[in-house]
């Protein structure tokens, strides 16, 4: 009866916008009306039953389409001044953006959330309203668009990875959303600012202005005073890694909160008498998962914290003494040890933790069957072998307690991934590598494509033998995806905070330092921020001095590349690092030869100490 009523066009003129939103969000599929009857298949012809169910689903899809058109029509009328602006609210627009039930019924085999692209009509309607979105609504908008139509954030054509016309609605959407985030970041809570970055990371969308505003806002908030921040911190750190952002002051705050939470979880796990067994076990599992995830992403971001490494050591020591009270899986042990190794924290707890990995050969292959686990296991091996103290290196070489057997079980899977990554870079940069080969031959360097010590594939590498000891050299081509988009060292915290406090007061928003609440201005009600929002502030990002040290042609490395370069240096090779962007910018052979000579001269010193 409801579907029959809603099929009459004139009915929609009397339905409120909130009712249209409710119809879009309602999960009507849970009713048997939209499914085959379990007990009726014998009495009814199956094809008749299927056609009836399909007809009902088509009716529901039509209702969702009518609800969309009703909302769009009223929004456009309000924009044209034909209706009062007050009748349109942000949640009406959000209902159109986020995936709804009509999409799911269109193809139930699709992955959840993957519902294609937003219509051109909807995007054209959204773009003028972005400047009016209140701060609390923007995180949901970012996440919804990233889930439903990530290409829209990048300014791509529908279902393509080619740019849309720059002044088309799709071409303008990402730019306007970035400005909205920059403008509203001062008024966001920790959860809201974190959600924005997490949504941006899920679609790998990067806006310099938005990132700057969100990072500065997160740096203002006293994370240690927010109990609810614990659950969000590992996911936020993961988002920073995916966006290739190394912001030292913020990472220091996240690490400090992670240290507190890790020690609290460990204390609780050790006090059996105060907590029921099953409840204690669940709390420890959650606390360990959060802390190990945080330690993992901090290590991958090359943020070295002795406090985090110290907690890793404490957990390993307690596990060795009381494994039933402090249980650890293989992956947790590997992650904790890797975090310690990348920080250069080779304590007695590290050595003790390594001994916990030794086990009978028949058990090893089962535990390292997962490729992700194998990658982490062999990364740990190389860190300990190439960066550890002499006693640890000797225990590796001597295969004490079968520890080397354990690690080398993961070598093949680890190396296959390294080889795939190298082949992808070569395929995407065939022209660059051909030019480099010509220039290297002109300089008389005896290099060829190969692998250094059976570990790391290099673009070009010399033969590593005793005969040419002291002349070992490797040329590594670095792509844009292996460099940081944003780099701010931890030492920049004081200046950034002082500057930001002045900026926050000038904008009329932002909670004071040490609080997690919102500023009490127009943020209190949606009416003030939606109905009376002004146009864009004239924020000229280029005219403001940016703390980002990755701008202006500076290159900072991140992730696995940092570890690779460090280990190549540790093997005794002089590593000549060439950026693909820098190489493509050279049009003459003389310029390329000069670049290779200059990079060779710089290769005697380790170029990664700035991240330590």
KOLNU-742074 format. One record per residue (C-alpha): residue in three letters; z, y, x. Coordinates in steps of 0.25 Angstrom, whole numbers, plus 5000, padded with zeros to 4 digits. Last residue first. Example, Ala and Ser with C-alpha at 12.3 -4.5 7.8 and 13.67 -1.06 7.14 Angstrom:
BEGIN
   fidren      z      y      x
      SER   5029   4996   5055
      ALA   5031   4982   5049
This chain:
BEGIN
   fidren      z      y      x
      UNK   5053   5039   5261
      UNK   5041   5045   5255
      UNK   5039   5056   5266
      UNK   5039   5044   5276
      UNK   5026   5039   5271
      UNK   5016   5045   5282
      UNK   5021   5036   5293
      UNK   5017   5042   5306
      UNK   5006   5037   5315
      UNK   4996   5038   5303
      UNK   4994   5053   5304
      UNK   4984   5052   5316
      UNK   4976   5042   5309
      UNK   4976   5051   5296
      UNK   4970   5062   5305
      UNK   4960   5053   5311
      UNK   4956   5047   5298
      UNK   4954   5061   5291
      UNK   4946   5066   5303
      UNK   4936   5054   5301
      UNK   4935   5057   5287
      UNK   4933   5072   5289
      UNK   4922   5069   5299
      UNK   4915   5060   5290
      UNK   4913   5071   5280
      UNK   4916   5072   5265
      UNK   4932   5070   5265
      UNK   4938   5071   5251
      UNK   4936   5056   5249
      UNK   4945   5054   5260
      UNK   4957   5062   5255
      UNK   4956   5056   5241
      UNK   4956   5042   5248
      UNK   4968   5045   5256
      UNK   4968   5039   5270
      UNK   4980   5034   5277
      UNK   4978   5029   5292
      UNK   4989   5019   5294
      UNK   4993   5016   5309
      UNK   4997   5002   5308
      UNK   5010   4996   5314
      UNK   5014   4987   5303
      UNK   5024   4997   5298
      UNK   5013   5008   5296
      UNK   5006   4998   5287
      UNK   5019   4996   5280
      UNK   5021   5010   5277
      UNK   5007   5012   5272
      UNK   5009   5000   5263
      UNK   5022   5005   5257
      UNK   5017   5018   5254
      UNK   5004   5012   5248
      UNK   5013   5003   5239
      UNK   5018   5016   5231
      UNK   5015   5030   5236
      UNK   5008   5038   5246
      UNK   5009   5053   5247
      UNK   4996   5062   5249
      UNK   4996   5077   5250
      UNK   4983   5083   5245
      UNK   4989   5095   5239
      UNK   4998   5088   5229
      UNK   5006   5076   5233
      UNK   5018   5084   5237
      UNK   5022   5087   5222
      UNK   5032   5099   5222
      UNK   5021   5107   5215
      UNK   5021   5122   5217
      UNK   5017   5129   5204
      UNK   5003   5135   5204
      UNK   4996   5122   5202
      UNK   5005   5119   5190
      UNK   5001   5131   5182
      UNK   5010   5130   5170
      UNK   5004   5140   5160
      UNK   5013   5135   5149
      UNK   5005   5128   5138
      UNK   5005   5133   5124
      UNK   5017   5135   5116
      UNK   5025   5126   5108
      UNK   5030   5131   5095
      UNK   5028   5119   5085
      UNK   5030   5108   5095
      UNK   5042   5113   5104
      UNK   5049   5120   5094
      UNK   5047   5110   5083
      UNK   5051   5098   5092
      UNK   5065   5102   5093
      UNK   5075   5103   5104
      UNK   5065   5105   5115
      UNK   5063   5120   5113
      UNK   5074   5123   5122
      UNK   5086   5114   5125
      UNK   5082   5107   5138
      UNK   5083   5092   5137
      UNK   5093   5083   5142
      UNK   5095   5075   5155
      UNK   5104   5085   5162
      UNK   5107   5087   5177
      UNK   5097   5098   5179
      UNK   5096   5107   5166
      UNK   5086   5102   5155
      UNK   5072   5108   5156
      UNK   5066   5119   5148
      UNK   5064   5134   5148
      UNK   5052   5133   5157
      UNK   5058   5143   5167
      UNK   5071   5135   5166
      UNK   5064   5122   5170
      UNK   5056   5129   5181
      UNK   5069   5134   5188
      UNK   5075   5121   5187
      UNK   5063   5115   5193
      UNK   5063   5123   5205
      UNK   5077   5119   5209
      UNK   5074   5104   5206
      UNK   5062   5104   5214
      UNK   5068   5111   5226
      UNK   5080   5101   5226
      UNK   5071   5088   5224
      UNK   5061   5090   5234
      UNK   5068   5081   5244
      UNK   5065   5069   5236
      UNK   5050   5071   5239
      UNK   5039   5075   5229
      UNK   5027   5067   5228
      UNK   5017   5066   5216
      UNK   5004   5060   5215
      UNK   5008   5049   5225
      UNK   4997   5041   5232
      UNK   4992   5027   5231
      UNK   4983   5030   5218
      UNK   4976   5041   5226
      UNK   4971   5031   5236
      UNK   4975   5028   5250
      UNK   4965   5022   5260
      UNK   4973   5015   5272
      UNK   4968   5015   5286
      UNK   4975   5005   5295
      UNK   4978   5006   5310
      UNK   4983   4996   5321
      UNK   4981   5002   5334
      UNK   4995   5000   5340
      UNK   4992   4985   5341
      UNK   4977   4982   5343
      UNK   4978   4969   5351
      UNK   4991   4965   5343
      UNK   4982   4964   5330
      UNK   4982   4972   5317
      UNK   4967   4974   5315
      UNK   4964   4988   5310
      UNK   4965   4992   5296
      UNK   4956   4999   5285
      UNK   4958   5000   5270
      UNK   4971   4992   5272
      UNK   4976   4980   5265
      UNK   4991   4978   5267
      UNK   4998   4965   5271
      UNK   4990   4955   5280
      UNK   4994   4963   5292
      UNK   4986   4975   5288
      UNK   4974   4971   5279
      UNK   4959   4974   5281
      UNK   4948   4984   5280
      UNK   4944   4988   5295
      UNK   4949   4996   5306
      UNK   4945   4998   5321
      UNK   4945   5013   5321
      UNK   4933   5019   5328
      UNK   4933   5032   5321
      UNK   4919   5030   5315
      UNK   4923   5016   5310
      UNK   4935   5023   5303
      UNK   4925   5033   5297
      UNK   4916   5023   5292
      UNK   4927   5014   5286
      UNK   4933   5026   5279
      UNK   4919   5030   5273
      UNK   4918   5015   5267
      UNK   4933   5016   5262
      UNK   4930   5029   5255
      UNK   4918   5024   5248
      UNK   4925   5011   5244
      UNK   4937   5018   5238
      UNK   4939   5011   5224
      UNK   4935   4998   5229
      UNK   4944   4999   5242
      UNK   4956   5004   5234
      UNK   4955   4992   5225
      UNK   4953   4982   5236
      UNK   4966   4988   5243
      UNK   4974   4986   5230
      UNK   4969   4972   5228
      UNK   4972   4968   5242
      UNK   4986   4974   5241
      UNK   4988   4966   5228
      UNK   4983   4953   5235
      UNK   4993   4956   5246
      UNK   5005   4956   5237
      UNK   5000   4943   5230
      UNK   4998   4936   5243
      UNK   5011   4941   5250
      UNK   5021   4937   5239
      UNK   5024   4923   5245
      UNK   5025   4930   5258
      UNK   5038   4937   5253
      UNK   5046   4924   5250
      UNK   5041   4917   5263
      UNK   5046   4928   5271
      UNK   5060   4927   5265
      UNK   5060   4912   5268
      UNK   5075   4913   5272
      UNK   5071   4921   5285
      UNK   5056   4921   5286
      UNK   5057   4925   5301
      UNK   5047   4937   5299
      UNK   5055   4942   5287
      UNK   5069   4940   5293
      UNK   5063   4948   5305
      UNK   5059   4959   5297
      UNK   5072   4960   5290
      UNK   5079   4960   5304
      UNK   5070   4971   5309
      UNK   5072   4981   5298
      UNK   5063   4982   5286
      UNK   5050   4990   5285
      UNK   5039   4981   5288
      UNK   5045   4967   5284
      UNK   5054   4973   5273
      UNK   5044   4982   5267
      UNK   5033   4971   5268
      UNK   5042   4960   5261
      UNK   5046   4970   5250
      UNK   5031   4973   5247
      UNK   5029   4957   5247
      UNK   5039   4955   5236
      UNK   5035   4967   5228
      UNK   5021   4963   5227
      UNK   5025   4948   5224
      UNK   5033   4953   5212
      UNK   5021   4960   5206
      UNK   5012   4948   5209
      UNK   5021   4939   5201
      UNK   5022   4925   5207
      UNK   5033   4929   5217
      UNK   5044   4922   5210
      UNK   5037   4909   5208
      UNK   5031   4909   5223
      UNK   5045   4911   5229
      UNK   5052   4899   5222
      UNK   5045   4888   5229
      UNK   5047   4895   5243
      UNK   5063   4895   5241
      UNK   5069   4908   5241
      UNK   5071   4921   5249
      UNK   5072   4934   5241
      UNK   5087   4935   5242
      UNK   5086   4936   5257
      UNK   5078   4949   5255
      UNK   5090   4955   5247
      UNK   5100   4952   5258
      UNK   5091   4959   5268
      UNK   5090   4971   5259
      UNK   5105   4971   5256
      UNK   5107   4971   5271
      UNK   5099   4984   5271
      UNK   5085   4987   5273
      UNK   5084   5000   5265
      UNK   5070   5005   5270
      UNK   5068   5012   5256
      UNK   5056   5003   5254
      UNK   5064   4991   5258
      UNK   5075   4994   5248
      UNK   5066   4995   5236
      UNK   5059   4983   5240
      UNK   5072   4975   5241
      UNK   5076   4980   5226
      UNK   5062   4976   5221
      UNK   5062   4962   5228
      UNK   5075   4959   5222
      UNK   5072   4963   5208
      UNK   5059   4955   5209
      UNK   5066   4943   5213
      UNK   5076   4944   5201
      UNK   5090   4950   5203
      UNK   5103   4945   5197
      UNK   5116   4954   5200
      UNK   5127   4946   5194
      UNK   5121   4932   5196
      UNK   5116   4936   5210
      UNK   5130   4940   5215
      UNK   5130   4942   5230
      UNK   5115   4943   5232
      UNK   5113   4951   5220
      UNK   5124   4961   5224
      UNK   5117   4963   5237
      UNK   5103   4965   5230
      UNK   5109   4975   5220
      UNK   5116   4983   5232
      UNK   5103   4983   5240
      UNK   5095   4989   5228
      UNK   5106   4999   5226
      UNK   5104   5003   5241
      UNK   5089   5004   5239
      UNK   5091   5014   5228
      UNK   5101   5022   5236
      UNK   5092   5022   5248
      UNK   5081   5028   5240
      UNK   5066   5028   5245
      UNK   5056   5033   5235
      UNK   5043   5026   5240
      UNK   5038   5026   5225
      UNK   5037   5011   5226
      UNK   5051   5011   5230
      UNK   5056   5020   5219
      UNK   5048   5011   5209
      UNK   5055   4998   5214
      UNK   5069   5004   5214
      UNK   5067   5009   5200
      UNK   5062   4996   5195
      UNK   5074   4989   5202
      UNK   5084   4999   5196
      UNK   5079   4997   5182
      UNK   5078   4982   5183
      UNK   5091   4981   5189
      UNK   5098   4989   5178
      UNK   5091   4981   5167
      UNK   5094   4968   5173
      UNK   5109   4972   5175
      UNK   5110   4977   5161
      UNK   5105   4964   5156
      UNK   5114   4956   5165
      UNK   5126   4964   5161
      UNK   5123   4962   5146
      UNK   5122   4947   5148
      UNK   5135   4946   5156
      UNK   5144   4955   5148
      UNK   5148   4967   5156
      UNK   5161   4971   5162
      UNK   5165   4958   5169
      UNK   5152   4956   5176
      UNK   5152   4969   5184
      UNK   5141   4966   5194
      UNK   5130   4969   5185
      UNK   5136   4982   5181
      UNK   5137   4987   5195
      UNK   5123   4983   5198
      UNK   5118   4991   5185
      UNK   5126   5003   5189
      UNK   5120   5002   5204
      UNK   5106   5002   5199
      UNK   5108   5013   5188
      UNK   5114   5023   5199
      UNK   5103   5019   5209
      UNK   5092   5021   5198
      UNK   5098   5035   5195
      UNK   5097   5039   5209
      UNK   5083   5033   5211
      UNK   5078   5041   5199
      UNK   5084   5054   5204
      UNK   5078   5051   5218
      UNK   5064   5048   5212
      UNK   5065   5062   5204
      UNK   5067   5069   5217
      UNK   5057   5061   5225
      UNK   5045   5063   5216
      UNK   5035   5052   5220
      UNK   5025   5051   5209
      UNK   5014   5041   5209
      UNK   5012   5040   5194
      UNK   5015   5025   5194
      UNK   5027   5027   5203
      UNK   5033   5039   5195
      UNK   5031   5030   5182
      UNK   5039   5019   5189
      UNK   5050   5028   5192
      UNK   5050   5032   5178
      UNK   5051   5018   5173
      UNK   5062   5015   5183
      UNK   5070   5028   5178
      UNK   5068   5026   5163
      UNK   5080   5016   5160
      UNK   5090   5024   5169
      UNK   5086   5037   5163
      UNK   5095   5034   5150
      UNK   5108   5037   5158
      UNK   5104   5051   5161
      UNK   5113   5058   5171
      UNK   5107   5052   5183
      UNK   5094   5057   5179
      UNK   5098   5071   5180
      UNK   5085   5078   5175
      UNK   5078   5089   5183
      UNK   5070   5079   5191
      UNK   5065   5073   5179
      UNK   5060   5087   5174
      UNK   5053   5089   5188
      UNK   5046   5076   5187
      UNK   5041   5078   5173
      UNK   5036   5092   5176
      UNK   5029   5088   5189
      UNK   5023   5075   5182
      UNK   5017   5084   5171
      UNK   5011   5094   5180
      UNK   5005   5083   5189
      UNK   4999   5075   5178
      UNK   4998   5060   5181
      UNK   4993   5049   5171
      UNK   4995   5035   5176
      UNK   4995   5030   5162
      UNK   5009   5023   5162
      UNK   5013   5034   5173
      UNK   5011   5045   5163
      UNK   5020   5038   5152
      UNK   5031   5036   5163
      UNK   5030   5050   5167
      UNK   5032   5055   5153
      UNK   5043   5045   5150
      UNK   5051   5050   5162
      UNK   5050   5065   5157
      UNK   5054   5060   5143
      UNK   5066   5051   5147
      UNK   5071   5062   5157
      UNK   5071   5073   5146
      UNK   5059   5082   5145
      UNK   5060   5097   5143
      UNK   5055   5101   5157
      UNK   5044   5092   5156
      UNK   5038   5099   5144
      UNK   5027   5108   5151
      UNK   5023   5098   5162
      UNK   5022   5087   5151
      UNK   5013   5096   5142
      UNK   5005   5100   5154
      UNK   5002   5085   5157
      UNK   4999   5083   5143
      UNK   4989   5094   5143
      UNK   4982   5089   5156
      UNK   4982   5074   5150
      UNK   4976   5079   5137
      UNK   4965   5088   5142
      UNK   4954   5077   5146
      UNK   4957   5069   5133
      UNK   4955   5082   5125
      UNK   4942   5086   5132
      UNK   4943   5097   5142
      UNK   4942   5088   5155
      UNK   4931   5079   5149
      UNK   4937   5065   5149
      UNK   4939   5058   5163
      UNK   4935   5044   5165
      UNK   4945   5033   5164
      UNK   4940   5028   5150
      UNK   4946   5023   5137
      UNK   4945   5037   5131
      UNK   4941   5047   5142
      UNK   4951   5050   5152
      UNK   4960   5063   5153
      UNK   4971   5055   5161
      UNK   4981   5056   5150
      UNK   4970   5052   5140
      UNK   4967   5039   5148
      UNK   4981   5034   5145
      UNK   4978   5033   5130
      UNK   4988   5025   5122
      UNK   5000   5022   5132
      UNK   4998   5035   5141
      UNK   4996   5043   5128
      UNK   5009   5037   5122
      UNK   5017   5039   5134
      UNK   5013   5053   5137
      UNK   5015   5057   5122
      UNK   5029   5050   5122
      UNK   5033   5058   5134
      UNK   5028   5071   5128
      UNK   5036   5071   5115
      UNK   5049   5075   5121
      UNK   5043   5087   5128
      UNK   5037   5093   5115
      UNK   5022   5092   5113
      UNK   5016   5106   5111
      UNK   5007   5107   5124
      UNK   5002   5093   5120
      UNK   4997   5098   5106
      UNK   4983   5103   5111
      UNK   4980   5090   5117
      UNK   4984   5081   5106
      UNK   4973   5084   5095
      UNK   4962   5082   5105
      UNK   4968   5069   5109
      UNK   4969   5064   5095
      UNK   4955   5067   5092
      UNK   4950   5061   5105
      UNK   4957   5048   5100
      UNK   4968   5042   5109
      UNK   4964   5030   5117
      UNK   4966   5015   5117
      UNK   4979   5009   5111
      UNK   4985   5002   5123
      UNK   5000   5004   5118
      UNK   5002   4989   5117
      UNK   4991   4981   5123
      UNK   4979   4979   5113
      UNK   4978   4966   5105
      UNK   4983   4973   5093
      UNK   4971   4981   5092
      UNK   4969   4991   5081
      UNK   4983   4987   5075
      UNK   4989   4993   5088
      UNK   4982   5006   5086
      UNK   4986   5007   5072
      UNK   5000   5005   5076
      UNK   5001   5017   5085
      UNK   4999   5020   5099
      UNK   5005   5034   5103
      UNK   4996   5046   5102
      UNK   4995   5049   5087
      UNK   5010   5046   5084
      UNK   5013   5056   5096
      UNK   5005   5067   5089
      UNK   5014   5066   5076
      UNK   5026   5065   5085
      UNK   5023   5078   5091
      UNK   5024   5085   5078
      UNK   5014   5091   5068
      UNK   5019   5098   5055
      UNK   5024   5110   5063
      UNK   5010   5114   5067
      UNK   5008   5119   5052
      UNK   4994   5114   5047
      UNK   4980   5121   5048
      UNK   4984   5128   5061
      UNK   4973   5120   5069
      UNK   4983   5112   5077
      UNK   4990   5109   5064
      UNK   4977   5104   5058
      UNK   4975   5096   5071
      UNK   4988   5089   5070
      UNK   4987   5087   5055
      UNK   4973   5080   5057
      UNK   4979   5071   5069
      UNK   4991   5067   5061
      UNK   4982   5062   5049
      UNK   4971   5056   5058
      UNK   4982   5048   5065
      UNK   4988   5043   5051
      UNK   4974   5040   5046
      UNK   4972   5031   5059
      UNK   4985   5024   5057
      UNK   4982   5021   5042
      UNK   4968   5016   5046
      UNK   4975   5006   5056
      UNK   4984   5002   5045
      UNK   4972   4999   5036
      UNK   4965   4991   5047
      UNK   4978   4983   5048
      UNK   4977   4980   5034
      UNK   4963   4976   5034
      UNK   4966   4967   5046
      UNK   4977   4960   5039
      UNK   4967   4957   5027
      UNK   4956   4952   5036
      UNK   4965   4943   5043
      UNK   4970   4937   5029
      UNK   4956   4935   5024
      UNK   4952   4928   5037
      UNK   4965   4919   5036
      UNK   4962   4915   5021
      UNK   4975   4916   5014
      UNK   4984   4905   5009
      UNK   4986   4898   5022
      UNK   4987   4911   5030
      UNK   4998   4916   5021
      UNK   5011   4912   5028
      UNK   5010   4921   5040
      UNK   5003   4932   5033
      UNK   4993   4939   5043
      UNK   4998   4953   5048
      UNK   4997   4967   5044
      UNK   5005   4966   5031
      UNK   5015   4957   5038
      UNK   5021   4971   5043
      UNK   5024   4973   5058
      UNK   5010   4980   5059
      UNK   5015   4992   5052
      UNK   5022   4997   5064
      UNK   5023   5012   5060
      UNK   5019   5022   5070
      UNK   5006   5027   5064
      UNK   5012   5027   5050
      UNK   5024   5035   5055
      UNK   5015   5045   5061
      UNK   5008   5047   5048
      UNK   5021   5048   5041
      UNK   5025   5059   5051
      UNK   5012   5067   5048
      UNK   5015   5067   5033
      UNK   5007   5060   5024
      UNK   5001   5068   5012
      UNK   4987   5070   5018
      UNK   4987   5055   5022
      UNK   4986   5051   5007
      UNK   4973   5058   5006
      UNK   4966   5047   5015
      UNK   4970   5035   5006
      UNK   4972   5023   5016
      UNK   4987   5027   5017
      UNK   4989   5022   5003
      UNK   4982   5009   5005
      UNK   4990   5007   5018
      UNK   5003   5009   5011
      UNK   5000   5000   5000
